Amino acid sequence: MKKLILGCAAAPLIFAANALAQNDAPTRQDRALAAGYKAMFTCSATFNGGKTPEQIAQDELNNIYGDYSAAMAEVPEAEIDAAKQMVSVSFADDMPPRLSVWREHLGCTALPQGATFEEAKHLPRVKLKAPKIDPAELAWPMGDRLPNAPLPSGIKSEDLDAAVEKAFQSGFGGATSAVLIVQNGRIIAEKYKDGFDKDTSQRTWSVAKSIAASVIGAAQQDGILDVKDKAGLEAWSRKGDPRAEITVENLLQMASGLNSDPAGNRTDNVYFGGGLVVQNASKNPLEAPPGARWRYANNDTMLAMRSLREAMGNDKKYFAYPFKALFHKIGMYDTNPEMDWGGDFVMSSQVWTTARDLARLGTLYLNDGVWEGERVLPEGWANYVAAPAPAQPENRLGELASEPGRGYGVQFWRYENYPGVPNDTYAALGNRGQFLIIIPSRQTVIVRRGYDWRGNYFDGPAFTAAILETLE
């Protein structure tokens, strides 16, 4: 099979690893990370998203701030091997190229530095039964067939269309790729940018954190774990390790107390560096009492999923669990949760999915975790994830609590005191403008996907208020 070449060497990129000073020459390791980024994002966008090299250069590898743009300029184009379902990017003459390999359902995985394609045979895989139904023939929300009937009379259709169009014209900021609105279980608006449609998958970025909380909610419903219990990680099992006191709930509420400098903590070694979750996310020391301090951390989400894996004690079942317990139960057949090469899901960021699949998840929450008569999430789970966690972001405390802002629940953000936005609104939010906004009092779900960049972000609360005004 002929290899495809993706030219994007000059594109500025996000890198959250140890920042390279703009005036410093890239080191070999800088180039290795840059090559890993290009390989990973090209692989996922190609094999999960079905995107062309031109689309990838424009969307995935463009308009993203980055400390490593100099390193990116020094690594060559990505090579896409369709036969091997692999992408490679060289970074040094005396080392194998950085590799990212795709598998069905599980998406792409970054192989460790120095690995060759021979090592790909050791990657985790999962076998799942094909759906018994054709989504195109089944009615929404389980399928994709929409009703051929006018919208309810209470909807101001022209105003709704205008608000959606405004999003695509950067009227709310950012670069919008998809908007989907659901009210009372029905899709009432749906639009995509040129070259995209309902089947186009994008990276969720941190919306994946809310997906992870949903998988853990399903596990609680199934009796596999209880979020109030200690995480029980083997990495913290040595006698005298104070991290053993951290609960799953502490992790889900971003209140583990673990060091995560800088805020958000830098997880590039896992995301595209070929590092393992179990080696990277569990190594930080405790610097605050568990549950007492809020600090946004990718590691906390990855460790919560690691806790589920260890609680299950069966990798074959664990690899299939998100699909069997959640995704495929509610029609999310276009969702690919990616993992590291050791078999840990990287659900702090690396899930690829469609706007419709996110809308299905939001609809599940509006129904308090019940889907077509079956309870998928525990009773009250929707209220649980949306309720304010005991520890909150600093700008949501004290005198500022009455100001518009974002509070935190359980891997979901809370929209608080925004004009025109009900205070029961909660949202899954991700980098580059990924929004899944849930408004229970209005029985409305808003999905917005994008390719925003620093200094030009989408205004989610303003868009929410504009949409809701058309639905009154």
C-alpha positions in Angstrom: 0.0 0.0 0.0 1.4 3.4 -1.0 2.2 5.6 2.0 0.6 9.1 2.2 2.7 12.0 3.2 1.3 14.7 5.4 3.1 18.1 5.2 2.6 20.2 8.3 6.1 20.8 9.6 5.6 24.5 10.2 2.3 24.4 12.1 2.3 25.8 15.6 1.2 23.2 18.2 0.0 22.8 21.8 2.7 21.2 24.0 2.1 20.9 27.7 5.4 19.3 28.4 8.2 21.2 30.1 8.2 24.4 28.1 11.0 25.0 25.7 12.2 28.5 25.8 11.4 30.2 22.5 15.0 31.2 22.0 16.5 27.8 22.8 17.5 25.3 20.1 15.3 22.1 20.2 16.9 19.2 21.9 16.7 15.6 20.6 14.0 15.0 23.2 12.1 18.0 22.0 12.1 16.6 18.5 11.0 13.2 19.8 8.0 14.8 21.5 7.2 16.9 18.5 7.4 13.8 16.3 5.2 11.9 18.7 2.6 14.6 18.7 2.4 14.7 14.9 2.3 10.9 14.7 -0.5 10.6 17.3 -2.8 13.3 16.1 -2.4 12.4 12.5 -3.1 8.7 13.3 -6.3 9.5 15.3 -7.6 12.0 12.8 -7.0 9.6 9.9 -8.3 6.4 11.3 -10.8 7.6 13.9 -11.9 10.8 12.1 -11.6 9.8 8.5 -9.9 13.1 7.7 -7.8 13.9 4.8 -4.2 15.0 5.1 -5.3 18.5 4.1 -8.0 18.6 6.8 -5.5 17.3 9.4 -3.0 20.1 8.5 -5.8 22.7 8.7 -7.6 21.5 11.8 -5.5 19.1 14.0 -2.1 20.7 13.5 -2.8 24.3 13.0 -3.7 27.4 15.0 -2.6 25.8 18.2 -0.2 27.7 20.5 3.0 25.8 21.3 6.3 26.1 22.9 7.7 23.4 20.6 7.0 25.1 17.2 10.8 25.1 16.6 11.0 21.4 17.2 8.0 20.8 14.9 9.8 22.7 12.1 12.7 20.3 12.4 10.8 17.0 12.2 9.7 15.7 8.8 6.3 15.0 7.4 4.1 12.3 8.8 3.9 9.0 6.9 0.5 7.3 6.9 0.6 3.6 6.2 -3.0 2.6 5.5 -2.1 -1.1 5.3 -0.6 -1.2 8.7 -3.0 1.4 10.1 0.1 3.2 11.4 1.6 6.7 11.3 5.4 7.3 11.7 7.4 10.5 12.1 11.2 10.5 12.3 13.2 12.5 14.8 16.7 11.1 14.7 18.8 9.2 12.1 20.0 6.6 14.7 16.5 5.9 16.2 13.3 4.3 15.0 10.6 6.9 14.1 7.9 7.8 16.5 4.9 5.4 15.8 1.2 5.6 16.5 -0.9 2.5 15.7 -4.6 2.2 15.3 -6.9 -0.7 16.4 -10.6 -1.0 15.9 -12.7 0.5 18.8 -9.6 1.6 20.7 -8.2 4.1 18.3 -4.5 5.1 18.2 -1.8 4.4 20.7 1.6 6.0 20.8 4.4 3.4 21.0 7.2 4.2 23.4 10.3 5.9 22.0 12.6 3.4 20.4 9.8 0.9 19.6 9.4 -0.5 16.1 6.2 -1.7 14.4 7.1 -5.2 15.6 6.1 -4.2 19.1 2.6 -3.2 17.9 1.6 -6.9 18.1 1.6 -6.5 21.9 -0.9 -3.7 22.0 -4.2 -4.4 23.7 -7.2 -5.2 21.5 -10.9 -5.7 22.1 -13.5 -7.8 20.3 -17.0 -6.5 20.3 -20.1 -7.8 18.6 -21.4 -5.7 15.8 -24.7 -3.9 16.5 -27.7 -5.9 15.6 -29.3 -2.9 14.1 -28.5 -0.4 11.4 -28.3 3.0 13.1 -29.5 4.6 9.8 -32.7 2.7 10.1 -33.3 3.2 13.8 -34.9 6.4 15.2 -33.0 8.9 17.2 -31.6 8.8 19.8 -30.6 5.1 19.6 -30.2 5.5 15.9 -29.7 8.3 13.4 -33.1 8.5 11.7 -34.8 11.8 12.5 -38.5 12.6 12.4 -39.9 14.1 9.2 -42.2 16.6 11.1 -42.2 20.3 11.8 -40.5 21.6 15.0 -42.7 22.2 18.0 -44.6 25.5 17.7 -42.8 27.1 20.7 -39.5 27.1 19.0 -38.5 30.3 17.2 -37.0 28.5 14.2 -35.6 31.5 12.4 -34.0 32.9 15.5 -32.6 29.4 16.3 -31.1 29.1 12.9 -29.6 32.5 13.1 -28.0 31.8 16.5 -26.5 28.6 15.1 -25.3 30.4 12.0 -23.7 33.1 14.2 -21.6 30.4 15.9 -20.2 29.4 12.5 -19.5 33.0 11.6 -17.3 33.4 14.8 -20.0 35.6 16.3 -19.3 33.9 19.7 -15.6 33.6 19.0 -13.6 30.6 18.0 -13.7 28.3 15.0 -16.9 26.2 15.0 -17.0 22.8 13.3 -20.3 21.4 14.6 -23.4 22.5 16.5 -26.2 20.2 17.7 -29.2 21.1 19.9 -31.5 18.6 21.5 -34.7 19.6 23.3 -37.1 17.2 24.9 -35.2 14.3 23.3 -35.4 15.6 19.8 -32.7 17.2 17.6 -34.0 20.6 16.7 -30.8 22.1 15.2 -27.7 20.5 13.6 -25.0 22.0 11.4 -21.5 21.2 10.4 -18.7 23.1 8.7 -17.8 22.2 5.2 -16.3 18.7 4.9 -17.8 17.5 8.1 -21.1 15.7 8.8 -22.8 13.6 11.6 -20.2 10.9 11.2 -17.1 13.1 11.5 -15.3 12.3 14.7 -13.1 14.8 16.7 -10.9 14.6 19.7 -12.9 15.5 22.8 -9.9 16.8 24.7 -11.1 17.3 28.4 -14.7 16.4 27.6 -13.3 12.9 27.9 -13.1 13.5 31.7 -16.9 13.7 31.9 -17.0 10.5 29.7 -14.7 8.9 32.2 -17.0 9.9 35.1 -19.9 8.3 33.2 -18.0 5.0 32.8 -17.2 5.0 36.5 -20.9 5.8 37.2 -21.8 2.7 35.2 -19.3 0.7 37.2 -20.9 1.9 40.4 -24.3 0.9 39.1 -22.9 -2.6 38.3 -21.4 -2.9 41.8 -17.8 -3.0 40.7 -16.7 0.0 42.8 -18.0 2.7 45.0 -16.7 6.2 44.6 -16.6 6.7 48.3 -14.1 3.9 48.7 -10.3 4.4 48.6 -8.8 4.2 45.1 -6.9 1.1 46.2 -4.1 1.6 43.6 -1.3 -0.9 43.8 1.2 1.9 43.2 0.2 3.3 46.6 -0.1 0.0 48.5 3.2 0.0 50.3 2.7 0.4 54.1 3.0 3.9 55.2 2.1 5.5 51.9 -0.4 8.4 52.7 -1.7 8.4 49.2 -3.6 5.2 50.0 -6.2 7.4 51.7 -7.2 9.0 48.4 -10.7 8.0 47.4 -12.1 7.6 43.9 -14.4 10.5 44.7 -11.3 12.7 45.6 -9.9 11.9 42.2 -13.2 12.6 40.4 -13.6 16.0 42.2 -10.1 17.1 41.3 -9.2 17.0 45.0 -6.7 14.2 45.3 -4.2 16.5 47.1 -1.4 15.2 44.8 1.2 17.6 43.4 0.2 18.6 39.9 2.4 21.6 39.1 1.7 23.4 37.0 -2.1 23.5 37.3 -3.7 21.0 35.0 -0.4 19.1 35.2 1.6 18.3 32.2 0.9 14.9 30.7 2.4 15.0 27.2 4.5 12.0 28.0 1.3 10.0 28.3 -0.7 11.7 25.6 1.9 11.4 22.8 5.3 10.6 24.3 4.7 6.9 24.6 4.7 6.9 28.4 2.4 4.8 30.6 -0.4 6.0 32.9 0.7 3.8 35.7 4.3 5.1 35.6 3.5 8.8 35.1 0.2 9.6 36.8 0.7 7.8 40.1 4.2 9.0 41.0 3.4 12.5 42.4 3.6 13.1 46.2 0.8 14.2 48.4 0.9 17.9 49.1 -2.6 18.6 50.5 -5.1 16.6 52.5 -7.3 14.5 50.1 -10.6 16.3 49.6 -9.4 19.6 51.0 -8.1 21.4 47.9 -9.3 21.7 44.3 -6.7 21.6 41.6 -7.4 20.7 38.0 -5.3 17.6 37.1 -5.3 15.3 34.1 -3.6 12.7 36.4 -6.6 12.5 38.7 -8.9 11.4 35.9 -6.4 8.9 34.6 -6.0 7.5 38.1 -9.7 7.2 38.6 -9.9 5.0 35.5 -6.8 3.1 36.7 -8.7 2.4 39.9 -11.6 0.9 37.9 -9.1 -1.3 36.0 -7.6 -2.7 39.2 -11.0 -3.1 40.8 -12.1 -5.3 37.9 -9.0 -7.4 37.9 -9.7 -8.7 34.4 -8.2 -6.8 31.5 -10.2 -8.5 28.8 -13.4 -7.3 30.6 -12.0 -3.9 31.3 -11.0 -3.2 27.7 -14.6 -3.9 26.7 -16.3 -2.3 29.6 -16.8 1.3 28.4 -18.5 -0.1 25.3 -20.7 -2.8 26.9 -21.6 -0.8 30.0 -22.2 2.6 28.4 -21.4 3.5 24.8 -23.1 0.8 22.9 -26.1 0.7 25.3 -27.0 4.3 24.3 -26.0 4.2 20.6 -22.5 5.7 20.9 -21.1 3.5 18.2 -18.8 6.2 16.9 -16.9 6.7 20.1 -13.3 5.5 20.4 -11.5 5.8 23.8 -7.8 5.6 23.3 -5.3 4.0 25.6 -1.6 3.8 26.3 0.4 0.8 25.2 0.0 -0.8 28.6 -3.8 -0.9 28.4 -4.8 2.1 30.5 -7.5 4.3 29.0 -6.3 7.9 28.7 -9.8 9.3 29.4 -8.5 12.7 30.6 -8.4 13.8 26.9 -8.0 11.1 24.3 -11.5 10.1 23.3 -12.7 10.6 19.7 -16.4 11.0 19.1 -19.1 12.7 17.1 -21.5 15.5 18.0 -24.4 13.1 17.9 -22.7 10.7 20.3 -22.0 13.5 22.8 -25.7 14.5 22.5 -26.7 11.0 23.3 -24.6 11.2 26.5 -26.2 14.5 27.4 -29.6 13.0 26.8 -28.8 10.1 29.2 -28.0 12.6 31.9 -31.3 14.5 31.3 -33.0 11.1 31.9 -31.1 10.6 35.2 -29.1 7.7 33.7 -32.0 5.8 32.3 -32.0 4.7 28.6 -35.0 3.2 27.0 -36.2 1.8 30.4 -32.8 0.5 31.5 -30.8 2.1 34.2 -27.3 2.7 33.0 -26.1 5.1 35.7 -27.0 5.0 39.3 -30.2 6.8 40.4 -29.3 10.4 41.2 -25.9 10.2 39.4 -26.8 13.2 37.2 -27.4 15.3 40.3 -24.2 13.9 41.9 -21.9 15.0 39.1 -23.6 18.4 38.8 -23.6 19.3 42.5 -20.7 21.5 43.7 -17.8 19.5 45.1 -16.7 20.4 48.6 -13.5 21.9 47.3 -13.9 24.5 44.5 -11.7 26.5 42.1 -10.4 29.6 44.0 -12.4 32.0 41.9 -15.6 30.4 42.9 -15.2 30.9 46.6 -16.0 33.6 49.1 -17.1 37.0 47.8 -16.8 35.9 44.2 -19.3 33.1 44.5 -22.1 35.5 43.3 -20.2 36.5 40.2 -20.6 34.6 36.8 -18.1 31.8 36.7 -17.5 28.1 36.6 -17.7 25.9 39.6 -16.9 22.2 39.7 -18.8 19.0 40.3 -17.6 15.5 39.5 -15.6 15.8 36.2 -18.3 18.3 35.1 -18.2 22.1 35.3 -21.0 24.2 36.7 -22.2 27.3 34.9 -23.0 29.7 37.7 -24.8 33.1 37.5 -24.4 33.7 33.8 -27.1 36.0 32.3 -29.7 34.0 30.5 -28.3 30.6 31.7 -30.2 28.6 34.4 -28.1 27.8 37.4 -28.8 24.1 37.1 -26.6 24.1 33.9 -23.6 21.9 33.9 -21.1 21.1 31.2 -18.3 18.9 29.9 -15.7 21.2 28.5 -12.6 20.6 26.5 -9.7 22.4 24.9 -10.1 23.9 21.5 -13.7 24.6 22.1 -15.4 21.3 22.9 -18.7 21.8 24.7 -21.4 19.4 26.0 -23.9 21.6 27.9 -26.8 20.1 29.9 -29.7 22.2 31.1 -32.1 20.0 33.0 -34.7 22.8 33.7 -35.0 23.3 30.0 -34.6 19.7 29.0 -32.0 20.9 26.6 -28.6 19.6 25.4 -26.2 21.8 23.5 -23.2 20.3 21.7 -20.5 22.6 20.1 -17.3 21.3 18.6 -14.5 23.5 17.4 -10.9 24.2 16.6 -10.4 27.3 18.7 -7.0 28.8 19.6 -5.5 31.0 22.3 -7.0 34.4 22.2 -10.0 33.4 20.2 -12.2 31.1 22.3 -15.8 30.3 21.9 -18.2 31.9 24.5 -20.2 28.9 25.7 -22.4 30.8 28.2 -23.3 33.5 25.7 -24.2 30.9 23.1 -26.2 28.9 25.6 -28.2 32.0 26.5 -28.8 32.8 22.8 -30.1 29.3 22.1 -32.3 29.2 25.1 -33.9 32.5 24.2 -35.1 31.0 20.9 -36.7 28.1 22.8 -38.9 30.1 25.1 
